[in-house]
Every structure is written in C-alpha cells, then in structure tokens.
Amino acid sequence: MSELTGRTAEELGAAIAAGETSAVEVTRAHLDRIDAVDPAVHAFLHVAGESAVAQAAEVDRRIAAGEKLGPLAGVPIAVKDIIVTQDMPTTAGSKILENWLPPYDATLVRKLREAGLVVLGKTNMDEFAMGSSTEYSAYGPTCNPWDTGRIPGGSGGGSAAAVAAREAPLAIGTDTGGSIRQPGAVTGTVGAKPTYGGVSRYGLIAFSSSLDQAGPVTRTVTDAALLHEVIGGHDRCDSTSIDAPVPPVVEAARRGLTGDLTGVKVGVVREFAAAQGAEPGVVAAFEAGVQTLTKLGAEVVEVSCPHFEYALPAYYLIAPSECSSNLARFDGVRYGLRVGDDGSRALEEVMSLTRDRGFGPEVKRRIILGTYALSAGYYDAFYGQAQKVRTLVTRDFTAAFEQVDVLAAPTTPFVAFPFGSRTADPTQMYLADLYTIPSNLYGGPAISVPCGLSEGLPVGLQIMAPTMADDRMYRVAAALESTQSPRLADQTPEVTA
C-alpha cells in the first residue's frame, strides 16, 4: 500500500498545495490501490481511471499557474452510484438502469469538480438505496474490509468500504434512513448526514424525496467537515434546498479537536437505552464513548423521546409510499432497460415485463407495500397515520433540544453481520436502522463517529443536532475522535485479493 493512500484528505490536500506531491501522483496511488484490493472488496461499480488522471493533471496545471484552489483540490473522491454523473454510468445499483449515461452532473458533483476534487468512479449500493447491507445490489454485494465475510452496511456500503479499504480518502453517500451513518459505523469510518436541504438533491435519483440527503463518508471528522463545506449551500435547482449559509462546520471540527466540551450539554435518549436487541458489546462501547464525553467536560443528561419507538414502523410506510411514486418513471420508455418491445406487445405489457426483469426483490417489496399504503381506503389508516407519527417524533426532537445541545446514541444495534444472515427476514434487516431513522423523519443533522470495537469489529456513536446546527455535531464528534490514538479509522486490517 502506498504511503499516499494512508493519509487523510486534509493531509493530501495540504501536500498537493505545497508541491510535496502532485494530484496525479495521489490519483494514481489510489487507482493502484483499487486495482489491488477491489476484487476482494467490490466497492466500485465503475472506475474512471483515465478521466480521473486527466482531472488530476488539470488541477496540477491550475496550481502551477498560481490559481488559488480549495483545501481539497487534487484529492480523489468516490461517488455513490445513485448520484448522476455526466461522464460515467449511473445505475443506482439496478439492472433497470444498466449502462445508463446521464446527460448532466448532479449539483454536488459539479461543486466537487469546481473545487478541484478528482472523481475516481461510482460506488456500489443496495438497489435504489433500499437495504441495510449492500446485499441487494444487482451487481453483487460489497465486502467489509474488516472481515470480507461480513456486510459493509447499506445502502452506501460501497462508499464506506472504499474509504475503509484506502481506495479513496473521501466518498459521497446518501442517507434516507441511515445509509451514510450505518455503513460508517460498521466499517469504522465517519459518516455525516447534513441537515435536510443543506446539500442539494438535484441530480440525486429519488428514493424517498422527503427523507433523502447526500453527505460525506471519510476517515476523520475534519475531512467530513471540509467536504461538507464543498457540497453544501443553496441550489435554485432544488426547491427543498435551504437558502442560508452553510454552518461553520470546519471551524467547529477544529474547535472540537482541542478536546474541550466545557459548557456542552449532551442528551442520551432513554427510549434507545431501553430498546431490545442491541448487542452487549455495542452498548458497552457506546457507554464508554459517553463517559469520554463527560471527561471532556460535557454535561450528560438523560432525556425522553417517547415516540422514537414508533419511528421505525412509520418510516417503513412513508419511505415505500414515496418510492412507489418516484420509481414509476422507470418503465422502459424513458430510461435504460426495455423488455419485450418486439412490435407484438402493447405498451403496458412492455412496461410490466421491463419492471419485472429490471427491479430486484427488495425494490418490488417496497413498491408493493407503498402502493398499498397509498391506495384508496387505506391512505388515512397507513400513510396518514405514519405522517402523524412523524410529527410526534419531530416534537420529541424539538422538546429535547430545548434541554440539551446535542443527542447521543449508538449508530447501530449490532456490528457488521455475516452475509445472508438476515436476508430471509426483512424485519430483522430493517432493525439495522433502528437508531438512525428518527433524525431522517425530523430532518436534522447527524453523524456517526467510531467509538470502539466489539468482537474485533467497529462500533459507531451517533451525534444528532437541531436543524442547521450541523456545527454542533461536528464539534462534539471531533472531540470524541481526538481521544483516539491511533484513530479507529486508521486501524483497518490489510485487505488482500
């Protein structure tokens, strides 16, 4: 493994800017790393080697010309395959979009390119972001670099695994019910979900429009904050984009690294502590993390969020309902796959054959569930009730943040589990997002930061903050990270093909 692939994004950006190395050298080192380990990890669905080297050469040219670039200029990055990219395929992990080339870049991809980041390629994911293990990708699962017999989390397992395996120092994920934070927790990486609307969703293929949010996957909290500043901000192409400045997240992360949380009040959710099913090792690592926050000067108190226990069932009515509407556009007429169009069949039959062959089992399950929840006579009983629960969960957050600055919780109930151990029971799979879903229903920011090991596998601690108070969560997360020497994200076992 090259010394360059072991550095953080912040270190790489500084070295490139100082002329100690070049963007091309850094990019080639990561492409070599992908060649060496991705056959064992399968983090990438598409690697754009020539394009990446060309982008890096352009950054080197701009630096040589004296152009002032951002702190991440020349740093490679991987992008989840549900975000559209003009010069490479976007499949959303589905056969129905196989080989589809979008005609434009998502806003956040455009911002990455403008800031001089080098896009290495597209990462694997559960089909249309529906899953918690990356086992539902139509192109095969991604393996966890800590143990290649175990899942890397989902749906953004490819992005998290790419960062954990040193294939990329940075990655972009999307989080509908925990799909950035949950993979981050089980791969020992940092996963941040900004405030809903804080990062443009223009160019993000919609799963559940009121919940989806793109964000950083990195090895350090400071790297996440630096990337957050690049991709955040208002976008007139997204009607849900917040028209307000990006909170000072980098400044907050640097402040957190001093290890001083004096004056910060952290709430621990009582109902999460009482939830059944969390592994003892995960609970122990979380409790040790909370004790660390106390030693850093934070005041830790217990708060009650009585409706959090209903968040999971509410989510699994809202998200499928929205996906059943959003995925109606994939019908064999507008995009990608088309089946049975031989002139002998009616349009409806072609659409039916295309969707039957193009969608995988989990996508079909959620479309059927969502269509049922929205159907006449059942709308009020299911979807309407779920939205009322969402309001109650939001009120719980509001009441909690009147008492404390941030909330702390485990990110996942268990460590990475072996492949196939939960696919036969969808409800067991859905429990992986038990602790992450409430913040999606609320819309506030949340981050998972490594807090220890259980059974030799990473455990994440989640920090949740009020909407547009993203800087608070970065400060607390960075303070916790500052107590780790070495950082957990720097301890990934070597992966061999």
C-alpha positions as CSV (number, residue, x, y, z in Angstrom):
1,M,0.0,0.0,0.0
2,S,1.4,3.4,-1.0
3,E,2.1,5.9,1.8
4,L,-0.2,8.3,0.0
5,T,-3.3,6.2,0.4
6,G,-2.7,6.1,4.2
7,R,-3.0,9.9,4.5
8,T,-6.2,11.8,5.3
9,A,-7.9,14.1,2.7
10,E,-6.8,17.1,4.7
11,E,-3.1,15.9,4.6
12,L,-3.3,15.1,0.9
13,G,-4.8,18.5,0.0
14,A,-2.1,20.3,2.0
15,A,0.7,18.2,0.4
16,I,-0.6,18.9,-3.1
17,A,-0.9,22.6,-2.4
18,A,2.6,22.7,-1.0
19,G,4.1,20.9,-4.0
20,E,5.2,18.0,-1.9
21,T,3.3,15.7,-4.3
22,S,1.1,16.1,-7.2
23,A,-2.6,15.4,-7.8
24,V,-1.6,12.9,-10.5
25,E,0.6,11.0,-8.1
26,V,-2.1,10.9,-5.5
27,T,-4.7,9.8,-8.0
28,R,-2.5,7.1,-9.5
29,A,-1.7,5.8,-6.0
30,H,-5.5,5.3,-5.3
31,L,-6.1,3.8,-8.7
32,D,-3.4,1.3,-8.0
33,R,-4.9,0.6,-4.6
34,I,-8.3,0.0,-6.3
35,D,-6.7,-2.5,-8.7
36,A,-5.1,-4.3,-5.8
37,V,-8.0,-4.7,-3.4
38,D,-11.3,-4.0,-5.1
39,P,-11.5,-7.6,-6.5
40,A,-11.9,-8.6,-2.8
41,V,-13.9,-5.7,-1.6
42,H,-16.1,-4.8,-4.7
43,A,-16.6,-1.2,-3.5
44,F,-16.8,0.2,-7.1
45,L,-19.3,-0.4,-9.9
46,H,-17.4,1.9,-12.2
47,V,-13.8,3.2,-12.1
48,A,-13.0,6.1,-14.3
49,G,-9.2,5.8,-14.4
50,E,-8.3,7.8,-17.5
51,S,-10.8,10.6,-16.6
52,A,-9.5,10.8,-13.0
53,V,-5.9,11.2,-14.1
54,A,-7.0,13.9,-16.6
55,Q,-8.8,15.7,-13.9
56,A,-5.8,15.5,-11.6
57,A,-3.5,16.8,-14.3
58,E,-5.8,19.8,-14.8
59,V,-5.6,20.5,-11.0
60,D,-1.8,20.3,-11.2
61,R,-1.8,22.7,-14.1
62,R,-4.0,25.2,-12.2
63,I,-1.8,25.0,-9.1
64,A,1.3,25.6,-11.3
65,A,-0.4,28.6,-12.9
66,G,-0.8,30.1,-9.4
67,E,-4.5,29.7,-9.2
68,K,-6.0,29.7,-5.7
69,L,-7.9,26.4,-5.1
70,G,-9.7,25.0,-2.1
71,P,-8.1,22.8,0.6
72,L,-9.3,19.5,-1.1
73,A,-8.1,20.4,-4.6
74,G,-6.5,17.3,-6.2
75,V,-7.9,14.9,-3.6
76,P,-9.6,11.8,-5.0
77,I,-13.2,11.0,-4.2
78,A,-15.7,8.2,-4.9
79,V,-19.4,8.9,-5.5
80,K,-22.3,6.7,-4.7
81,D,-24.0,5.4,-7.9
82,I,-27.3,6.9,-7.2
83,I,-25.9,10.4,-7.9
84,V,-25.9,11.3,-11.6
85,T,-22.5,11.9,-13.4
86,Q,-22.3,13.1,-16.9
87,D,-19.2,11.2,-18.0
88,M,-19.8,7.8,-16.4
89,P,-22.7,5.4,-15.9
90,T,-25.2,5.8,-13.2
91,T,-27.2,2.7,-12.3
92,A,-28.5,3.2,-8.7
93,G,-27.4,-0.5,-8.2
94,S,-30.2,-1.6,-10.5
95,K,-30.3,-3.6,-13.7
96,I,-33.1,-1.3,-14.9
97,L,-30.5,1.5,-15.4
98,E,-27.6,-0.7,-16.5
99,N,-25.2,1.3,-18.7
100,W,-27.3,4.5,-18.5
101,L,-25.3,7.6,-19.1
102,P,-26.9,10.7,-17.6
103,P,-26.8,13.9,-19.7
104,Y,-25.8,16.1,-16.8
105,D,-23.9,16.3,-13.4
106,A,-25.7,16.5,-10.1
107,T,-25.2,19.9,-8.4
108,L,-22.9,18.3,-5.8
109,V,-20.8,16.6,-8.4
110,R,-20.5,20.0,-10.2
111,K,-19.3,21.5,-7.0
112,L,-16.8,18.7,-6.4
113,R,-15.3,19.3,-9.9
114,E,-15.2,23.1,-9.4
115,A,-13.4,22.7,-6.1
116,G,-10.8,20.5,-7.9
117,L,-11.6,17.1,-6.4
118,V,-10.9,14.2,-8.6
119,V,-13.8,11.8,-9.1
120,L,-12.4,8.2,-9.2
121,G,-15.7,6.4,-10.0
122,K,-19.1,5.2,-8.7
123,T,-19.6,3.0,-5.7
124,N,-21.8,0.0,-5.1
125,M,-25.1,0.2,-3.2
126,D,-28.3,-1.5,-2.4
127,E,-30.6,-1.2,-5.4
128,F,-32.1,2.3,-5.3
129,A,-30.8,2.7,-1.8
130,M,-33.2,0.1,-0.4
131,G,-31.3,-2.1,2.0
132,S,-29.0,-2.1,5.0
133,S,-26.3,-4.5,3.9
134,T,-25.5,-3.8,0.1
135,E,-26.6,-7.4,-0.4
136,Y,-29.5,-6.0,-2.6
137,S,-27.2,-4.6,-5.3
138,A,-28.0,-6.0,-8.7
139,Y,-24.2,-6.3,-9.3
140,G,-23.3,-8.3,-6.2
141,P,-22.5,-7.4,-2.7
142,T,-19.6,-5.3,-1.3
143,C,-17.5,-6.8,1.4
144,N,-16.5,-5.2,4.7
145,P,-12.7,-4.6,4.7
146,W,-12.6,-5.5,8.4
147,D,-13.9,-9.0,7.5
148,T,-14.7,-9.8,3.9
149,G,-17.3,-12.4,5.0
150,R,-19.4,-9.7,6.5
151,I,-21.6,-6.9,5.2
152,P,-20.3,-3.3,4.9
153,G,-23.6,-1.8,5.9
154,G,-26.1,-0.3,3.5
155,S,-27.3,1.2,1.3
156,G,-24.0,3.0,0.9
157,G,-21.7,0.1,1.7
158,G,-19.6,0.7,-1.4
159,S,-18.8,4.3,-0.3
160,A,-17.9,3.3,3.2
161,A,-15.9,0.2,2.2
162,A,-13.9,2.3,-0.4
163,V,-12.9,4.7,2.3
164,A,-12.1,2.0,4.9
165,A,-10.0,0.0,2.4
166,R,-8.0,3.1,1.5
167,E,-9.3,3.0,-2.1
168,A,-10.5,6.6,-1.7
169,P,-9.8,9.2,1.1
170,L,-13.3,10.6,0.6
171,A,-16.7,9.4,-0.6
172,I,-20.2,10.7,-1.1
173,G,-23.1,8.7,0.3
174,T,-26.9,9.3,0.6
175,D,-28.9,8.8,3.8
176,T,-32.6,8.1,3.6
177,G,-32.9,6.1,6.9
178,G,-29.3,5.9,7.9
179,S,-27.5,4.8,4.7
180,I,-24.4,7.0,5.4
181,R,-24.2,6.6,9.2
182,Q,-24.9,2.9,9.4
183,P,-22.2,1.8,6.9
184,G,-19.9,4.3,8.6
185,A,-20.4,2.6,11.9
186,V,-19.8,-1.0,10.8
187,T,-16.7,-0.1,8.7
188,G,-15.0,2.2,11.3
189,T,-15.4,5.4,9.1
190,V,-17.1,8.7,9.7
191,G,-20.5,9.2,8.1
192,A,-22.3,12.6,8.2
193,K,-25.9,13.4,7.2
194,P,-26.2,17.2,6.9
195,T,-29.5,19.0,7.7
196,Y,-32.2,18.0,5.1
197,G,-31.9,20.6,2.4
198,G,-28.4,21.6,3.4
199,V,-27.0,19.8,0.4
200,S,-28.7,20.0,-3.0
201,R,-30.6,16.9,-4.0
202,Y,-30.7,18.0,-7.7
203,G,-29.2,15.0,-9.6
204,L,-29.8,12.5,-6.8
205,I,-32.1,9.7,-8.1
206,A,-35.0,9.9,-5.7
207,F,-35.9,7.1,-3.3
208,S,-38.0,8.9,-0.7
209,S,-38.0,12.6,-1.5
210,S,-38.8,13.9,1.9
211,L,-36.0,11.9,3.5
212,D,-33.1,11.6,1.1
213,Q,-29.9,13.6,1.9
214,A,-26.4,13.4,0.5
215,G,-23.4,13.7,2.7
216,P,-19.7,12.8,3.4
217,V,-18.1,9.5,4.2
218,T,-14.5,10.0,5.4
219,R,-11.8,8.7,7.8
220,T,-11.8,11.8,10.1
221,V,-14.4,14.3,11.3
222,T,-12.3,17.2,9.9
223,D,-12.3,15.6,6.4
224,A,-16.1,15.3,6.7
225,A,-16.5,19.0,7.6
226,L,-14.2,20.1,4.7
227,L,-16.2,18.0,2.2
228,H,-19.5,19.3,3.8
229,E,-18.4,22.9,3.1
230,V,-17.7,22.0,-0.6
231,I,-21.0,20.3,-1.4
232,G,-23.3,22.4,0.9
233,G,-25.3,25.5,0.2
234,H,-28.4,26.7,-1.6
235,D,-29.3,25.5,-5.1
236,R,-32.1,27.0,-7.1
237,C,-32.5,23.8,-9.0
238,D,-33.7,22.1,-5.8
239,S,-36.9,23.5,-4.3
240,T,-36.2,21.9,-0.9
241,S,-32.7,23.5,-0.7
242,I,-32.3,25.8,2.3
243,D,-31.4,29.4,1.3
244,A,-29.0,30.0,4.1
245,P,-25.2,29.9,4.6
246,V,-23.5,26.6,5.4
247,P,-22.9,26.5,9.1
248,P,-19.2,26.9,10.2
249,V,-18.6,23.2,10.3
250,V,-14.8,23.2,9.7
251,E,-14.3,25.8,12.4
252,A,-16.4,23.7,14.7
253,A,-14.5,20.5,13.9
254,R,-11.1,22.2,14.6
255,R,-12.5,23.6,17.9
256,G,-13.6,20.1,18.8
257,L,-10.1,18.7,18.2
258,T,-8.9,20.7,21.2
259,G,-10.8,18.1,23.3
260,D,-12.7,20.7,25.4
261,L,-16.5,20.3,25.6
262,T,-17.0,22.5,28.6
263,G,-20.5,24.0,28.5
264,V,-21.9,21.5,26.1
265,K,-24.9,19.6,27.2
266,V,-25.4,16.1,25.7
267,G,-28.7,14.2,26.0
268,V,-28.9,10.4,26.0
269,V,-32.3,9.1,24.8
270,R,-33.9,7.0,27.5
271,E,-36.0,5.0,25.0
272,F,-33.0,4.0,23.0
273,A,-31.4,2.6,26.1
274,A,-34.5,0.5,26.8
275,A,-34.7,-0.8,23.2
276,Q,-34.4,-4.5,22.8
277,G,-31.9,-6.2,20.6
278,A,-28.7,-4.1,20.9
279,E,-25.6,-6.3,21.3
280,P,-23.9,-6.0,24.7
281,G,-20.6,-5.1,23.0
282,V,-22.2,-2.3,21.2
283,V,-23.8,-1.0,24.4
284,A,-20.5,-1.2,26.2
285,A,-18.7,0.8,23.5
286,F,-21.4,3.4,23.4
287,E,-21.4,3.8,27.2
288,A,-17.6,4.2,27.2
289,G,-18.0,6.9,24.5
290,V,-20.4,8.8,26.6
291,Q,-18.1,8.6,29.6
292,T,-15.4,10.1,27.4
293,L,-17.6,13.0,26.5
294,T,-18.1,13.6,30.3
295,K,-14.3,13.5,30.8
296,L,-14.0,16.2,28.1
297,G,-16.2,18.5,30.1
298,A,-19.7,17.8,28.6
299,E,-22.7,17.5,30.9
300,V,-24.6,14.3,30.1
301,V,-28.2,14.0,31.0
302,E,-31.0,11.6,30.2
303,V,-33.9,12.8,28.0
304,S,-37.1,11.2,27.0
305,C,-38.3,10.9,23.4
306,P,-41.4,8.8,23.9
307,H,-42.4,8.5,20.2
308,F,-39.0,7.3,18.9
309,E,-40.2,3.7,19.3
310,Y,-42.7,4.3,16.6
311,A,-40.2,5.9,14.1
312,L,-39.2,2.6,12.5
313,P,-42.7,1.4,11.5
314,A,-43.6,5.0,10.4
315,Y,-40.5,5.1,8.2
316,Y,-41.4,1.8,6.6
317,L,-44.7,3.3,5.5
318,I,-43.5,6.8,4.4
319,A,-40.4,5.7,2.5
320,P,-42.1,2.9,0.5
321,S,-45.0,5.1,-0.3
322,E,-42.7,7.8,-1.7
323,C,-40.6,5.2,-3.6
324,S,-43.7,3.7,-5.2
325,S,-44.4,7.1,-6.7
326,N,-40.8,8.0,-7.6
327,L,-39.9,4.7,-9.2
328,A,-43.0,4.8,-11.5
329,R,-40.8,6.7,-14.0
330,F,-38.7,3.6,-14.6
331,D,-41.0,2.0,-17.1
332,G,-38.7,1.0,-20.1
333,V,-39.8,4.1,-22.1
334,R,-37.7,6.9,-20.7
335,Y,-34.6,5.2,-19.3
336,G,-32.3,2.1,-19.6
337,L,-33.7,-1.4,-19.9
338,R,-36.6,-2.2,-22.2
339,V,-38.0,-5.8,-22.4
340,G,-40.5,-7.3,-24.9
341,D,-40.5,-4.4,-27.4
342,D,-40.8,-6.6,-30.5
343,G,-43.8,-5.0,-32.0
344,S,-46.2,-7.7,-30.9
345,R,-47.0,-6.3,-27.4
346,A,-49.0,-3.4,-26.0
347,L,-47.2,-0.6,-24.2
348,E,-48.5,-1.7,-20.8
349,E,-47.2,-5.2,-21.3
350,V,-43.7,-3.9,-22.3
351,M,-43.7,-1.8,-19.1
352,S,-44.7,-4.7,-17.0
353,L,-42.1,-7.0,-18.5
354,T,-39.4,-4.3,-18.1
355,R,-40.2,-3.6,-14.4
356,D,-40.4,-7.3,-13.6
357,R,-37.0,-8.0,-15.0
358,G,-35.3,-4.7,-14.1
359,F,-36.3,-4.4,-10.4
360,G,-34.9,-6.7,-7.7
361,P,-36.9,-8.3,-4.9
362,E,-36.4,-5.7,-2.2
363,V,-37.4,-2.9,-4.6
364,K,-40.6,-4.8,-5.6
365,R,-41.4,-5.5,-2.0
366,R,-41.3,-1.8,-1.1
367,I,-43.2,-0.7,-4.2
368,I,-46.0,-3.1,-3.4
369,L,-46.0,-2.0,0.2
370,G,-46.1,1.7,-0.7
371,T,-48.7,1.3,-3.4
372,Y,-50.9,-0.5,-0.9
373,A,-50.4,2.2,1.8
374,L,-51.4,4.9,-0.7
375,S,-54.4,3.1,-2.1
376,A,-58.0,4.3,-1.8
377,G,-59.5,3.4,1.5
378,Y,-56.1,2.8,3.2
379,Y,-54.4,6.1,2.8
380,D,-55.6,7.5,6.1
381,A,-55.1,4.3,8.0
382,F,-51.5,3.8,7.0
383,Y,-49.7,6.7,5.2
384,G,-51.7,9.4,7.0
385,Q,-51.1,7.8,10.4
386,A,-47.4,7.5,9.6
387,Q,-47.2,11.2,8.9
388,K,-48.8,11.9,12.2
389,V,-46.1,9.8,13.9
390,R,-43.5,11.8,12.0
391,T,-44.9,15.0,13.6
392,L,-44.8,13.5,17.1
393,V,-41.1,12.4,16.5
394,T,-40.3,15.9,15.4
395,R,-41.9,17.3,18.5
396,D,-39.8,15.0,20.6
397,F,-36.6,16.4,19.0
398,T,-37.8,19.9,19.5
399,A,-38.5,19.3,23.2
400,A,-35.2,17.5,23.6
401,F,-33.2,20.3,22.1
402,E,-34.8,22.8,24.5
403,Q,-32.9,20.8,27.2
404,V,-29.6,19.8,25.5
405,D,-27.3,20.9,22.7
406,V,-27.0,17.5,21.0
407,L,-28.3,14.0,21.4
408,A,-26.0,10.9,21.6
409,A,-27.0,7.3,20.7
410,P,-25.5,4.2,19.3
411,T,-25.5,4.3,15.5
412,T,-26.4,0.6,15.0
413,P,-27.7,-2.1,17.4
414,F,-25.1,-4.6,16.2
415,V,-21.8,-4.9,14.5
416,A,-21.4,-6.0,10.9
417,F,-23.2,-9.3,10.4
418,P,-22.3,-12.2,8.1
419,F,-23.6,-12.2,4.6
420,G,-27.0,-13.9,4.3
421,S,-27.8,-14.0,8.0
422,R,-30.7,-11.5,7.8
423,T,-31.9,-11.6,4.1
424,A,-34.5,-14.2,4.9
425,D,-36.3,-11.9,7.4
426,P,-36.8,-8.3,6.2
427,T,-37.9,-7.1,9.6
428,Q,-34.6,-8.2,11.1
429,M,-32.7,-6.4,8.3
430,Y,-34.8,-3.2,8.9
431,L,-33.7,-3.2,12.6
432,A,-30.2,-2.2,11.4
433,D,-31.6,1.4,11.1
434,L,-33.4,1.5,14.4
435,Y,-31.3,4.3,15.9
436,T,-30.7,6.3,12.7
437,I,-34.3,6.7,11.3
438,P,-35.6,9.3,13.8
439,S,-33.3,12.0,12.6
440,N,-34.4,11.4,9.0
441,L,-38.0,11.9,10.0
442,Y,-37.0,15.1,11.8
443,G,-34.6,16.4,9.1
444,G,-31.8,17.4,11.5
445,P,-28.1,16.6,11.0
446,A,-26.5,13.5,12.5
447,I,-23.0,12.0,12.3
448,S,-21.5,8.6,13.2
449,V,-18.0,8.5,14.6
450,P,-16.1,5.4,15.5
451,C,-16.1,4.8,19.3
452,G,-14.5,1.4,19.8
453,L,-14.6,-2.3,18.8
454,S,-16.8,-5.2,19.7
455,E,-15.8,-8.7,18.7
456,G,-12.9,-7.1,16.8
457,L,-15.3,-5.1,14.6
458,P,-16.1,-1.3,14.6
459,V,-18.8,0.3,16.6
460,G,-20.2,3.8,15.9
461,L,-21.5,6.5,18.2
462,Q,-24.1,8.9,16.7
463,I,-24.4,12.6,17.5
464,M,-27.7,14.3,16.5
465,A,-28.2,18.1,16.4
466,P,-31.0,20.6,15.7
467,T,-31.7,21.6,12.1
468,M,-29.0,23.9,10.7
469,A,-26.8,23.3,13.8
470,D,-24.5,21.0,11.9
471,D,-21.5,22.7,13.5
472,R,-22.5,21.5,17.0
473,M,-22.4,17.8,15.9
474,Y,-19.0,18.3,14.2
475,R,-17.6,19.8,17.4
476,V,-18.7,17.0,19.6
477,A,-17.7,14.3,17.1
478,A,-14.3,15.8,16.6
479,A,-13.8,16.0,20.4
480,L,-14.6,12.3,20.8
481,E,-12.3,11.4,17.9
482,S,-9.4,13.4,19.4
483,T,-9.3,11.0,22.3
484,Q,-8.4,8.0,20.0
485,S,-4.8,7.4,19.4
486,P,-4.5,5.9,16.8
487,R,-7.9,6.6,15.3
488,L,-10.1,3.6,14.7
489,A,-10.3,4.5,11.0
490,D,-6.6,4.1,10.8
491,Q,-6.7,0.5,12.1
492,T,-8.4,-1.3,9.2
493,P,-6.9,-4.7,8.7
494,E,-5.0,-5.1,5.4
495,V,-7.2,-6.4,2.7
496,T,-5.8,-8.9,0.2
497,A,-7.3,-10.0,-3.0
